[in-house]
Amino acid sequence: MKKCKITVMKMTRYPDLIEKYENPLEHECDMYEGRVFIANGWKQPEGFCDSAWESISPYVRVLAHGGGDFFDGWMKDKKTAMISCADGFRPVTFYIEALDEDAE
């Protein structure tokens, strides 16, 4: 099993939807563009958003176990994936790469 690098690529925010539909939050997302996490195999990295992990973990699991080539050639590099979290108010897009380094 391999380690995977997870990089925050983009963050989007929909203030009109937040104002109309979301209850006020005490704490929003801790992500920022360029932030990098290393997953030890398919284990959730410390400090990684639980909700975002639910969205990306199936792809991390496949890449950590040597798989890839999602959706029949979707990504130029078959050992990568570009996945967004399921937050409809402030989605975050992650680039996931299988590393050559073995998981511990």
Backbone as XML, in Angstrom:
<?xml version="1.0"?>
<chain id="A" units="angstrom">
  <residue number="1" name="MET">
    <atom name="N" x="0.847" y="-1.167" z="0.000"/>
    <atom name="CA" x="0.000" y="0.000" z="0.000"/>
    <atom name="C" x="0.902" y="1.243" z="0.000"/>
  </residue>
  <residue number="2" name="LYS">
    <atom name="N" x="0.468" y="2.295" z="-0.689"/>
    <atom name="CA" x="1.242" y="3.519" z="-0.850"/>
    <atom name="C" x="0.646" y="4.679" z="-0.062"/>
  </residue>
  <residue number="3" name="LYS">
    <atom name="N" x="1.458" y="5.678" z="0.174"/>
    <atom name="CA" x="0.969" y="6.933" z="0.742"/>
    <atom name="C" x="0.353" y="7.748" z="-0.389"/>
  </residue>
  <residue number="4" name="CYS">
    <atom name="N" x="-0.549" y="8.634" z="-0.046"/>
    <atom name="CA" x="-1.164" y="9.520" z="-1.026"/>
    <atom name="C" x="-1.029" y="10.970" z="-0.576"/>
  </residue>
  <residue number="5" name="LYS">
    <atom name="N" x="-0.713" y="11.830" z="-1.525"/>
    <atom name="CA" x="-0.626" y="13.265" z="-1.272"/>
    <atom name="C" x="-1.954" y="13.900" z="-1.685"/>
  </residue>
  <residue number="6" name="ILE">
    <atom name="N" x="-2.515" y="14.709" z="-0.799"/>
    <atom name="CA" x="-3.791" y="15.369" z="-1.045"/>
    <atom name="C" x="-3.553" y="16.875" z="-0.963"/>
  </residue>
  <residue number="7" name="THR">
    <atom name="N" x="-3.767" y="17.565" z="-2.069"/>
    <atom name="CA" x="-3.518" y="19.007" z="-2.135"/>
    <atom name="C" x="-4.826" y="19.751" z="-2.367"/>
  </residue>
  <residue number="8" name="VAL">
    <atom name="N" x="-5.063" y="20.785" z="-1.566"/>
    <atom name="CA" x="-6.231" y="21.643" z="-1.765"/>
    <atom name="C" x="-5.937" y="22.535" z="-2.975"/>
  </residue>
  <residue number="9" name="MET">
    <atom name="N" x="-6.733" y="22.365" z="-4.036"/>
    <atom name="CA" x="-6.499" y="23.096" z="-5.281"/>
    <atom name="C" x="-7.354" y="24.357" z="-5.401"/>
  </residue>
  <residue number="10" name="LYS">
    <atom name="N" x="-8.615" y="24.255" z="-5.050"/>
    <atom name="CA" x="-9.558" y="25.380" z="-5.192"/>
    <atom name="C" x="-10.563" y="25.349" z="-4.059"/>
  </residue>
  <residue number="11" name="MET">
    <atom name="N" x="-11.023" y="26.522" z="-3.718"/>
    <atom name="CA" x="-12.108" y="26.657" z="-2.739"/>
    <atom name="C" x="-13.124" y="27.616" z="-3.346"/>
  </residue>
  <residue number="12" name="THR">
    <atom name="N" x="-14.372" y="27.241" z="-3.266"/>
    <atom name="CA" x="-15.442" y="28.065" z="-3.799"/>
    <atom name="C" x="-16.412" y="28.363" z="-2.668"/>
  </residue>
  <residue number="13" name="ARG">
    <atom name="N" x="-17.081" y="29.474" z="-2.777"/>
    <atom name="CA" x="-18.031" y="29.875" z="-1.739"/>
    <atom name="C" x="-19.244" y="30.480" z="-2.431"/>
  </residue>
  <residue number="14" name="TYR">
    <atom name="N" x="-20.420" y="30.084" z="-2.014"/>
    <atom name="CA" x="-21.664" y="30.581" z="-2.591"/>
    <atom name="C" x="-22.431" y="31.375" z="-1.536"/>
  </residue>
  <residue number="15" name="PRO">
    <atom name="N" x="-22.098" y="32.672" z="-1.369"/>
    <atom name="CA" x="-22.727" y="33.477" z="-0.316"/>
    <atom name="C" x="-24.243" y="33.580" z="-0.453"/>
  </residue>
  <residue number="16" name="ASP">
    <atom name="N" x="-24.756" y="33.578" z="-1.684"/>
    <atom name="CA" x="-26.208" y="33.664" z="-1.873"/>
    <atom name="C" x="-26.908" y="32.429" z="-1.313"/>
  </residue>
  <residue number="17" name="LEU">
    <atom name="N" x="-26.333" y="31.248" z="-1.535"/>
    <atom name="CA" x="-26.917" y="30.018" z="-0.992"/>
    <atom name="C" x="-26.752" y="29.948" z="0.525"/>
  </residue>
  <residue number="18" name="ILE">
    <atom name="N" x="-25.599" y="30.394" z="1.014"/>
    <atom name="CA" x="-25.356" y="30.405" z="2.458"/>
    <atom name="C" x="-26.385" y="31.276" z="3.152"/>
  </residue>
  <residue number="19" name="GLU">
    <atom name="N" x="-26.582" y="32.487" z="2.624"/>
    <atom name="CA" x="-27.531" y="33.421" z="3.233"/>
    <atom name="C" x="-28.964" y="32.885" z="3.214"/>
  </residue>
  <residue number="20" name="LYS">
    <atom name="N" x="-29.327" y="32.255" z="2.124"/>
    <atom name="CA" x="-30.706" y="31.797" z="1.964"/>
    <atom name="C" x="-31.008" y="30.496" z="2.701"/>
  </residue>
  <residue number="21" name="TYR">
    <atom name="N" x="-30.037" y="29.565" z="2.776"/>
    <atom name="CA" x="-30.351" y="28.221" z="3.253"/>
    <atom name="C" x="-29.586" y="27.730" z="4.476"/>
  </residue>
  <residue number="22" name="GLU">
    <atom name="N" x="-28.411" y="28.262" z="4.748"/>
    <atom name="CA" x="-27.587" y="27.677" z="5.804"/>
    <atom name="C" x="-27.807" y="28.366" z="7.141"/>
  </residue>
  <residue number="23" name="ASN">
    <atom name="N" x="-27.875" y="27.567" z="8.181"/>
    <atom name="CA" x="-27.876" y="28.114" z="9.534"/>
    <atom name="C" x="-26.490" y="28.667" z="9.824"/>
  </residue>
  <residue number="24" name="PRO">
    <atom name="N" x="-26.401" y="29.717" z="10.638"/>
    <atom name="CA" x="-25.075" y="30.272" z="10.960"/>
    <atom name="C" x="-24.173" y="29.217" z="11.601"/>
  </residue>
  <residue number="25" name="LEU">
    <atom name="N" x="-22.895" y="29.244" z="11.219"/>
    <atom name="CA" x="-21.913" y="28.305" z="11.743"/>
    <atom name="C" x="-20.951" y="29.032" z="12.677"/>
  </residue>
  <residue number="26" name="GLU">
    <atom name="N" x="-20.553" y="28.336" z="13.733"/>
    <atom name="CA" x="-19.518" y="28.886" z="14.614"/>
    <atom name="C" x="-18.144" y="28.710" z="13.986"/>
  </residue>
  <residue number="27" name="HIS">
    <atom name="N" x="-17.975" y="27.634" z="13.208"/>
    <atom name="CA" x="-16.667" y="27.313" z="12.648"/>
    <atom name="C" x="-16.851" y="26.800" z="11.222"/>
  </residue>
  <residue number="28" name="GLU">
    <atom name="N" x="-16.215" y="27.467" z="10.293"/>
    <atom name="CA" x="-16.256" y="27.013" z="8.903"/>
    <atom name="C" x="-15.020" y="26.163" z="8.603"/>
  </residue>
  <residue number="29" name="CYS">
    <atom name="N" x="-14.837" y="25.852" z="7.379"/>
    <atom name="CA" x="-13.769" y="25.004" z="6.869"/>
    <atom name="C" x="-12.373" y="25.543" z="7.209"/>
  </residue>
  <residue number="30" name="ASP">
    <atom name="N" x="-11.474" y="24.635" z="7.588"/>
    <atom name="CA" x="-10.085" y="24.989" z="7.899"/>
    <atom name="C" x="-9.158" y="24.872" z="6.691"/>
  </residue>
  <residue number="31" name="MET">
    <atom name="N" x="-9.668" y="24.512" z="5.551"/>
    <atom name="CA" x="-8.833" y="24.306" z="4.375"/>
    <atom name="C" x="-8.400" y="25.653" z="3.794"/>
  </residue>
  <residue number="32" name="TYR">
    <atom name="N" x="-7.297" y="25.615" z="3.051"/>
    <atom name="CA" x="-6.863" y="26.773" z="2.272"/>
    <atom name="C" x="-6.113" y="26.249" z="1.057"/>
  </residue>
  <residue number="33" name="GLU">
    <atom name="N" x="-6.162" y="27.023" z="-0.015"/>
    <atom name="CA" x="-5.525" y="26.589" z="-1.259"/>
    <atom name="C" x="-4.035" y="26.379" z="-1.039"/>
  </residue>
  <residue number="34" name="GLY">
    <atom name="N" x="-3.549" y="25.260" z="-1.544"/>
    <atom name="CA" x="-2.146" y="24.908" z="-1.415"/>
    <atom name="C" x="-1.839" y="24.033" z="-0.205"/>
  </residue>
  <residue number="35" name="ARG">
    <atom name="N" x="-2.802" y="23.880" z="0.693"/>
    <atom name="CA" x="-2.567" y="23.036" z="1.868"/>
    <atom name="C" x="-2.382" y="21.590" z="1.419"/>
  </residue>
  <residue number="36" name="VAL">
    <atom name="N" x="-1.420" y="20.900" z="2.018"/>
    <atom name="CA" x="-1.090" y="19.529" z="1.634"/>
    <atom name="C" x="-1.239" y="18.604" z="2.837"/>
  </residue>
  <residue number="37" name="PHE">
    <atom name="N" x="-1.835" y="17.453" z="2.575"/>
    <atom name="CA" x="-1.966" y="16.384" z="3.556"/>
    <atom name="C" x="-1.332" y="15.134" z="2.960"/>
  </residue>
  <residue number="38" name="ILE">
    <atom name="N" x="-0.775" y="14.292" z="3.812"/>
    <atom name="CA" x="-0.268" y="12.993" z="3.368"/>
    <atom name="C" x="-1.084" y="11.920" z="4.072"/>
  </residue>
  <residue number="39" name="ALA">
    <atom name="N" x="-1.742" y="11.089" z="3.268"/>
    <atom name="CA" x="-2.507" y="9.962" z="3.811"/>
    <atom name="C" x="-1.586" y="8.756" z="3.873"/>
  </residue>
  <residue number="40" name="ASN">
    <atom name="N" x="-1.508" y="8.147" z="5.034"/>
    <atom name="CA" x="-0.714" y="6.939" z="5.227"/>
    <atom name="C" x="-1.577" y="5.764" z="4.782"/>
  </residue>
  <residue number="41" name="GLY">
    <atom name="N" x="-1.397" y="5.365" z="3.533"/>
    <atom name="CA" x="-2.322" y="4.392" z="2.957"/>
    <atom name="C" x="-3.656" y="5.096" z="2.752"/>
  </residue>
  <residue number="42" name="TRP">
    <atom name="N" x="-4.705" y="4.454" z="3.173"/>
    <atom name="CA" x="-6.020" y="5.087" z="2.989"/>
    <atom name="C" x="-6.570" y="5.631" z="4.307"/>
  </residue>
  <residue number="43" name="LYS">
    <atom name="N" x="-5.675" y="5.842" z="5.288"/>
    <atom name="CA" x="-6.102" y="6.400" z="6.570"/>
    <atom name="C" x="-6.246" y="7.913" z="6.487"/>
  </residue>
  <residue number="44" name="GLN">
    <atom name="N" x="-7.290" y="8.442" z="7.101"/>
    <atom name="CA" x="-7.554" y="9.874" z="7.099"/>
    <atom name="C" x="-6.418" y="10.629" z="7.782"/>
  </residue>
  <residue number="45" name="PRO">
    <atom name="N" x="-5.841" y="11.613" z="7.094"/>
    <atom name="CA" x="-4.771" y="12.396" z="7.717"/>
    <atom name="C" x="-5.304" y="13.210" z="8.899"/>
  </residue>
  <residue number="46" name="GLU">
    <atom name="N" x="-4.445" y="13.398" z="9.880"/>
    <atom name="CA" x="-4.819" y="14.202" z="11.041"/>
    <atom name="C" x="-5.127" y="15.626" z="10.595"/>
  </residue>
  <residue number="47" name="GLY">
    <atom name="N" x="-6.215" y="16.188" z="11.125"/>
    <atom name="CA" x="-6.613" y="17.543" z="10.797"/>
    <atom name="C" x="-7.421" y="17.677" z="9.522"/>
  </residue>
  <residue number="48" name="PHE">
    <atom name="N" x="-7.691" y="16.555" z="8.862"/>
    <atom name="CA" x="-8.458" y="16.596" z="7.617"/>
    <atom name="C" x="-9.944" y="16.595" z="7.945"/>
  </residue>
  <residue number="49" name="CYS">
    <atom name="N" x="-10.707" y="17.420" z="7.289"/>
    <atom name="CA" x="-12.151" y="17.556" z="7.497"/>
    <atom name="C" x="-12.861" y="16.206" z="7.324"/>
  </residue>
  <residue number="50" name="ASP">
    <atom name="N" x="-13.655" y="15.820" z="8.324"/>
    <atom name="CA" x="-14.390" y="14.546" z="8.269"/>
    <atom name="C" x="-15.332" y="14.486" z="7.076"/>
  </residue>
  <residue number="51" name="SER">
    <atom name="N" x="-16.034" y="15.567" z="6.832"/>
    <atom name="CA" x="-16.996" y="15.597" z="5.731"/>
    <atom name="C" x="-16.286" y="15.471" z="4.377"/>
  </residue>
  <residue number="52" name="ALA">
    <atom name="N" x="-15.192" y="16.184" z="4.208"/>
    <atom name="CA" x="-14.432" y="16.092" z="2.957"/>
    <atom name="C" x="-13.858" y="14.691" z="2.783"/>
  </residue>
  <residue number="53" name="TRP">
    <atom name="N" x="-13.423" y="14.088" z="3.894"/>
    <atom name="CA" x="-12.870" y="12.728" z="3.819"/>
    <atom name="C" x="-13.916" y="11.745" z="3.309"/>
  </residue>
  <residue number="54" name="GLU">
    <atom name="N" x="-15.154" y="11.916" z="3.716"/>
    <atom name="CA" x="-16.223" y="11.040" z="3.225"/>
    <atom name="C" x="-16.338" y="11.108" z="1.702"/>
  </residue>
  <residue number="55" name="SER">
    <atom name="N" x="-16.077" y="12.278" z="1.138"/>
    <atom name="CA" x="-16.173" y="12.451" z="-0.314"/>
    <atom name="C" x="-14.982" y="11.868" z="-1.061"/>
  </residue>
  <residue number="56" name="ILE">
    <atom name="N" x="-13.780" y="12.024" z="-0.505"/>
    <atom name="CA" x="-12.582" y="11.640" z="-1.263"/>
    <atom name="C" x="-12.003" y="10.288" z="-0.883"/>
  </residue>
  <residue number="57" name="SER">
    <atom name="N" x="-12.366" y="9.751" z="0.280"/>
    <atom name="CA" x="-11.717" y="8.527" z="0.758"/>
    <atom name="C" x="-11.824" y="7.332" z="-0.198"/>
  </residue>
  <residue number="58" name="PRO">
    <atom name="N" x="-12.919" y="7.144" z="-0.932"/>
    <atom name="CA" x="-12.933" y="6.000" z="-1.863"/>
    <atom name="C" x="-11.828" y="6.097" z="-2.924"/>
  </residue>
  <residue number="59" name="TYR">
    <atom name="N" x="-11.509" y="7.311" z="-3.358"/>
    <atom name="CA" x="-10.464" y="7.507" z="-4.364"/>
    <atom name="C" x="-9.075" y="7.314" z="-3.747"/>
  </residue>
  <residue number="60" name="VAL">
    <atom name="N" x="-8.896" y="7.811" z="-2.528"/>
    <atom name="CA" x="-7.631" y="7.614" z="-1.825"/>
    <atom name="C" x="-7.389" y="6.121" z="-1.627"/>
  </residue>
  <residue number="61" name="ARG">
    <atom name="N" x="-8.400" y="5.394" z="-1.219"/>
    <atom name="CA" x="-8.274" y="3.955" z="-0.985"/>
    <atom name="C" x="-7.813" y="3.226" z="-2.252"/>
  </residue>
  <residue number="62" name="VAL">
    <atom name="N" x="-8.436" y="3.531" z="-3.370"/>
    <atom name="CA" x="-8.073" y="2.877" z="-4.634"/>
    <atom name="C" x="-6.638" y="3.218" z="-5.023"/>
  </residue>
  <residue number="63" name="LEU">
    <atom name="N" x="-6.277" y="4.498" z="-4.940"/>
    <atom name="CA" x="-4.922" y="4.904" z="-5.308"/>
    <atom name="C" x="-3.878" y="4.309" z="-4.372"/>
  </residue>
  <residue number="64" name="ALA">
    <atom name="N" x="-4.168" y="4.267" z="-3.080"/>
    <atom name="CA" x="-3.222" y="3.699" z="-2.106"/>
    <atom name="C" x="-2.963" y="2.220" z="-2.368"/>
  </residue>
  <residue number="65" name="HIS">
    <atom name="N" x="-3.957" y="1.539" z="-2.914"/>
    <atom name="CA" x="-3.821" y="0.107" z="-3.202"/>
    <atom name="C" x="-3.339" y="-0.170" z="-4.629"/>
  </residue>
  <residue number="66" name="GLY">
    <atom name="N" x="-2.865" y="0.872" z="-5.337"/>
    <atom name="CA" x="-2.271" y="0.673" z="-6.659"/>
    <atom name="C" x="-3.232" y="0.793" z="-7.816"/>
  </residue>
  <residue number="67" name="GLY">
    <atom name="N" x="-4.487" y="1.091" z="-7.537"/>
    <atom name="CA" x="-5.462" y="1.255" z="-8.613"/>
    <atom name="C" x="-5.445" y="2.674" z="-9.151"/>
  </residue>
  <residue number="68" name="GLY">
    <atom name="N" x="-6.397" y="2.963" z="-9.990"/>
    <atom name="CA" x="-6.508" y="4.296" z="-10.577"/>
    <atom name="C" x="-7.266" y="4.223" z="-11.878"/>
  </residue>
  <residue number="69" name="ASP">
    <atom name="N" x="-6.896" y="5.094" z="-12.800"/>
    <atom name="CA" x="-7.552" y="5.180" z="-14.105"/>
    <atom name="C" x="-9.066" y="5.260" z="-13.945"/>
  </residue>
  <residue number="70" name="PHE">
    <atom name="N" x="-9.491" y="6.199" z="-13.096"/>
    <atom name="CA" x="-10.910" y="6.374" z="-12.820"/>
    <atom name="C" x="-11.674" y="6.820" z="-14.064"/>
  </residue>
  <residue number="71" name="PHE">
    <atom name="N" x="-12.847" y="6.328" z="-14.226"/>
    <atom name="CA" x="-13.771" y="6.718" z="-15.287"/>
    <atom name="C" x="-13.141" y="6.610" z="-16.669"/>
  </residue>
  <residue number="72" name="ASP">
    <atom name="N" x="-12.345" y="5.554" z="-16.846"/>
    <atom name="CA" x="-11.826" y="5.202" z="-18.165"/>
    <atom name="C" x="-11.006" y="6.311" z="-18.825"/>
  </residue>
  <residue number="73" name="GLY">
    <atom name="N" x="-9.964" y="6.747" z="-18.144"/>
    <atom name="CA" x="-9.059" y="7.711" z="-18.751"/>
    <atom name="C" x="-9.374" y="9.166" z="-18.463"/>
  </residue>
  <residue number="74" name="TRP">
    <atom name="N" x="-10.101" y="9.430" z="-17.416"/>
    <atom name="CA" x="-10.508" y="10.781" z="-17.058"/>
    <atom name="C" x="-9.310" y="11.684" z="-16.753"/>
  </residue>
  <residue number="75" name="MET">
    <atom name="N" x="-8.327" y="11.191" z="-16.005"/>
    <atom name="CA" x="-7.162" y="11.989" z="-15.624"/>
    <atom name="C" x="-5.989" y="11.660" z="-16.540"/>
  </residue>
  <residue number="76" name="LYS">
    <atom name="N" x="-5.165" y="12.661" z="-16.832"/>
    <atom name="CA" x="-3.966" y="12.433" z="-17.658"/>
    <atom name="C" x="-3.027" y="11.451" z="-16.987"/>
  </residue>
  <residue number="77" name="ASP">
    <atom name="N" x="-2.858" y="11.594" z="-15.664"/>
    <atom name="CA" x="-2.032" y="10.668" z="-14.884"/>
    <atom name="C" x="-2.977" y="9.698" z="-14.191"/>
  </residue>
  <residue number="78" name="LYS">
    <atom name="N" x="-2.885" y="8.436" z="-14.533"/>
    <atom name="CA" x="-3.823" y="7.427" z="-14.019"/>
    <atom name="C" x="-3.700" y="7.198" z="-12.519"/>
  </residue>
  <residue number="79" name="LYS">
    <atom name="N" x="-2.633" y="7.681" z="-11.904"/>
    <atom name="CA" x="-2.437" y="7.515" z="-10.463"/>
    <atom name="C" x="-2.873" y="8.759" z="-9.692"/>
  </residue>
  <residue number="80" name="THR">
    <atom name="N" x="-3.817" y="9.517" z="-10.265"/>
    <atom name="CA" x="-4.311" y="10.731" z="-9.627"/>
    <atom name="C" x="-5.831" y="10.826" z="-9.746"/>
  </residue>
  <residue number="81" name="ALA">
    <atom name="N" x="-6.401" y="11.745" z="-8.960"/>
    <atom name="CA" x="-7.830" y="12.054" z="-9.063"/>
    <atom name="C" x="-8.046" y="13.497" z="-8.609"/>
  </residue>
  <residue number="82" name="MET">
    <atom name="N" x="-9.034" y="14.152" z="-9.165"/>
    <atom name="CA" x="-9.433" y="15.504" z="-8.775"/>
    <atom name="C" x="-10.864" y="15.396" z="-8.259"/>
  </residue>
  <residue number="83" name="ILE">
    <atom name="N" x="-11.035" y="15.563" z="-6.945"/>
    <atom name="CA" x="-12.329" y="15.319" z="-6.308"/>
    <atom name="C" x="-12.706" y="16.503" z="-5.422"/>
  </residue>
  <residue number="84" name="SER">
    <atom name="N" x="-13.962" y="16.883" z="-5.444"/>
    <atom name="CA" x="-14.459" y="17.955" z="-4.575"/>
    <atom name="C" x="-15.280" y="17.372" z="-3.437"/>
  </residue>
  <residue number="85" name="CYS">
    <atom name="N" x="-15.256" y="18.069" z="-2.314"/>
    <atom name="CA" x="-16.088" y="17.640" z="-1.193"/>
    <atom name="C" x="-17.546" y="17.946" z="-1.507"/>
  </residue>
  <residue number="86" name="ALA">
    <atom name="N" x="-18.432" y="17.391" z="-0.741"/>
    <atom name="CA" x="-19.863" y="17.491" z="-1.022"/>
    <atom name="C" x="-20.537" y="18.696" z="-0.373"/>
  </residue>
  <residue number="87" name="ASP">
    <atom name="N" x="-19.772" y="19.648" z="0.146"/>
    <atom name="CA" x="-20.350" y="20.841" z="0.755"/>
    <atom name="C" x="-20.934" y="21.722" z="-0.340"/>
  </residue>
  <residue number="88" name="GLY">
    <atom name="N" x="-22.237" y="21.852" z="-0.363"/>
    <atom name="CA" x="-22.900" y="22.646" z="-1.388"/>
    <atom name="C" x="-22.763" y="24.137" z="-1.209"/>
  </residue>
  <residue number="89" name="PHE">
    <atom name="N" x="-22.300" y="24.589" z="-0.050"/>
    <atom name="CA" x="-22.140" y="26.010" z="0.232"/>
    <atom name="C" x="-20.709" y="26.501" z="-0.006"/>
  </residue>
  <residue number="90" name="ARG">
    <atom name="N" x="-19.719" y="25.661" z="0.265"/>
    <atom name="CA" x="-18.312" y="26.040" z="0.122"/>
    <atom name="C" x="-17.472" y="24.823" z="-0.276"/>
  </residue>
  <residue number="91" name="PRO">
    <atom name="N" x="-17.694" y="24.289" z="-1.490"/>
    <atom name="CA" x="-16.947" y="23.097" z="-1.910"/>
    <atom name="C" x="-15.451" y="23.356" z="-2.047"/>
  </residue>
  <residue number="92" name="VAL">
    <atom name="N" x="-14.686" y="22.335" z="-1.697"/>
    <atom name="CA" x="-13.232" y="22.367" z="-1.798"/>
    <atom name="C" x="-12.818" y="21.269" z="-2.773"/>
  </residue>
  <residue number="93" name="THR">
    <atom name="N" x="-11.911" y="21.595" z="-3.690"/>
    <atom name="CA" x="-11.436" y="20.649" z="-4.683"/>
    <atom name="C" x="-10.035" y="20.174" z="-4.308"/>
  </residue>
  <residue number="94" name="PHE">
    <atom name="N" x="-9.864" y="18.853" z="-4.313"/>
    <atom name="CA" x="-8.610" y="18.223" z="-3.902"/>
    <atom name="C" x="-7.985" y="17.471" z="-5.073"/>
  </residue>
  <residue number="95" name="TYR">
    <atom name="N" x="-6.666" y="17.583" z="-5.188"/>
    <atom name="CA" x="-5.892" y="16.780" z="-6.135"/>
    <atom name="C" x="-5.233" y="15.679" z="-5.319"/>
  </residue>
  <residue number="96" name="ILE">
    <atom name="N" x="-5.487" y="14.432" z="-5.679"/>
    <atom name="CA" x="-4.994" y="13.278" z="-4.939"/>
    <atom name="C" x="-4.000" y="12.530" z="-5.814"/>
  </residue>
  <residue number="97" name="GLU">
    <atom name="N" x="-2.812" y="12.277" z="-5.263"/>
    <atom name="CA" x="-1.754" y="11.598" z="-6.000"/>
    <atom name="C" x="-1.240" y="10.399" z="-5.197"/>
  </residue>
  <residue number="98" name="ALA">
    <atom name="N" x="-1.130" y="9.270" z="-5.846"/>
    <atom name="CA" x="-0.460" y="8.122" z="-5.230"/>
    <atom name="C" x="1.043" y="8.392" z="-5.271"/>
  </residue>
  <residue number="99" name="LEU">
    <atom name="N" x="1.687" y="8.244" z="-4.123"/>
    <atom name="CA" x="3.136" y="8.437" z="-4.046"/>
    <atom name="C" x="3.848" y="7.099" z="-4.208"/>
  </residue>
  <residue number="100" name="ASP">
    <atom name="N" x="5.127" y="7.147" z="-4.517"/>
    <atom name="CA" x="5.912" y="5.914" z="-4.619"/>
    <atom name="C" x="6.267" y="5.367" z="-3.242"/>
  </residue>
  <residue number="101" name="GLU">
    <atom name="N" x="6.125" y="6.199" z="-2.226"/>
    <atom name="CA" x="6.487" y="5.826" z="-0.861"/>
    <atom name="C" x="5.467" y="4.874" z="-0.246"/>
  </residue>
  <residue number="102" name="ASP">
    <atom name="N" x="5.959" y="3.784" z="0.337"/>
    <atom name="CA" x="5.076" y="2.810" z="0.985"/>
    <atom name="C" x="4.481" y="3.389" z="2.269"/>
  </residue>
  <residue number="103" name="ALA">
    <atom name="N" x="3.242" y="3.024" z="2.524"/>
    <atom name="CA" x="2.587" y="3.400" z="3.783"/>
    <atom name="C" x="3.225" y="2.630" z="4.923"/>
  </residue>
  <residue number="104" name="GLU">
    <atom name="N" x="3.142" y="3.196" z="6.097"/>
    <atom name="CA" x="3.726" y="2.548" z="7.283"/>
    <atom name="C" x="2.739" y="1.593" z="7.916"/>
  </residue>
</chain>
